[in-house]
Amino acid sequence: MAEYSSTLGVQTYKFRDLKDLMAKASIAKSGDYLAEIAAQTEEERMAAKFALADLPLSTFLNEALIPYEEDEVTRLIYEQHDKKAFEMISCMTVGEFRNWLLAYETDVEVLAKVAPGITPEMAAAVSKLMRNQDLILVSSKIENITRFRTTVGQKGHLSTRLQPNHPTDDAKGIAASILDGLLNGSGDAVIGINPATDNVQGATRLLNLIDELRLMYDIPVQSCILTHVTNSMQIIEQGTPVDIVFQSIAGTEGANSSFGINLNVLQEAYEATLELKRGTIGSNVMYFETGQGSALSANAHHGVDQQTAEARAYAVARQYKPLLVNTVVGFIGPEYLYDGKQIVRAGLEDNFCGKLLGLPMGCDICYTNHAEADQNDMDNLLTLLGAAGTNFIIGVPGADDIMLNYQSTSFHDANNLRQVLGLKCSPEFEQWLRKMDIVDQQRRLKPVNKDTPLLGCLEISQ
């Protein structure tokens, strides 16, 4: 492997290989310090950025960060690469690629054409040269639309996942949270429950609950129980209605193994869910969650910095044409993203890299209670991601998930962002909200009263 160097003033900094260069060029993250791969000084970090800016993009096609023979995600990245799409940017350095992405002429159509030619490592590399405003500007240009029963990802729209988790999977508590979300205009991306008990029987019961509600009120929404993918396949085999199949994924074969999956398992689940043909306006049937630090926490990062490892997870995701992908940005904890500043940066990086690679990217704007962050930090990231055109965010009652014990964003936060930035929910869902007299013609929420038809949904939990 090649060695890289850069001179600042009278000092020359050397980087033993491309993996080391990428790590040293990264914005400071507690996870990279934990892995002992981060730059030791800001001068070293800047030297790495200079060296990275001069690196031809084609280098990433010739030097794998994790050897091809050792990792199926690496093999997938090379198999996915579209040489024809890459021709548009093949002569550029990473620095020139940054400037090209920011140019007026590089618009939504151009970015869609080039996406299959961009590898995750290229996306991660260029993001390391960008300030937050650069990440926001480029992300805001990109439109990655997906469909099942609703349309997600159109420009000028912001969708939400309604997350009605309950610490005991109590049907009445879940139904009350779903009602709260729907009355606040939430749920057009998915109604997705993290089950407290991860088994086939419990997941089946929750799926039937949501589907009964959907059919009762003819709601244009898709449901998902965030159980392990192998449980979802068993549920499909027994004939229970499954809309969207979920799985947490990571950017290395070893990290995915720690989740109990590989690419063959994901392919099997994807094909089985497609065969159900439950979508009414589209056939995007997968939902993936990721997060910076997952490969490191599994001791399967191979010395790759956590942001680049995260971007590699997006190669796994785009193989299966998902409806939704979101980074659970602050969930893993301060060992990987220490404070609000690092969480905000990671959220913008992940949104940028995912969208650049063609994914329907969203974000669980969140933090754990032992992180150096608070809800004001989440408000900041919420607003920045809204400006960056993220496809969807998470809605939790009161922004406090009492089952997973972390802080996220609420149904009201989504409404706030829609008001501030003039964003809409999905067109199919908005039509239903008007039909149910939940919003007026200006998309403003109406007061709830005893005659509100949706209040009857609590009957399904009896």
Secondary structure, DSSP 4 states (H G I P E B T S, - for coil): ---EEEEETTEEEEESSHHHHHHHHSPP-HHHHHTT-S-SSHHHHHHHHHHHHTSBTTHHHHS-SS-GGG-HHHHHHHHH--HHHHTTTTT-BHHHHHHHHHSTT--HHHHHHHGGG--HHHHHHHHTT--HHHHHHHHHH----EESSSEE--TTB-EEEE----TT--HHHHHHHHHHHHHTT--SSEEEE--SS-SHHHHHHHHHHHHHHHHHHT----EEE---HHHHHHHHHTT-----EEEE--SSHHHHHHTT--HHHHHHHHHHHHTT---SS----EEEEE-TTHHHHTT--TT--HHHHHHHHHHHHHTT--SEEEEETTSS-TTTS-BHHHHHHHHHHHHHHHHHTT--EEEE--B-TTSB--HHHHHHHHHHHHHTT-SEEEE-GGGEETTTTEE---HHHHHHHHHHHT-B--HHHHHHHHHTTSB-TT-PBPPP-TT-GGGGGGGGG-
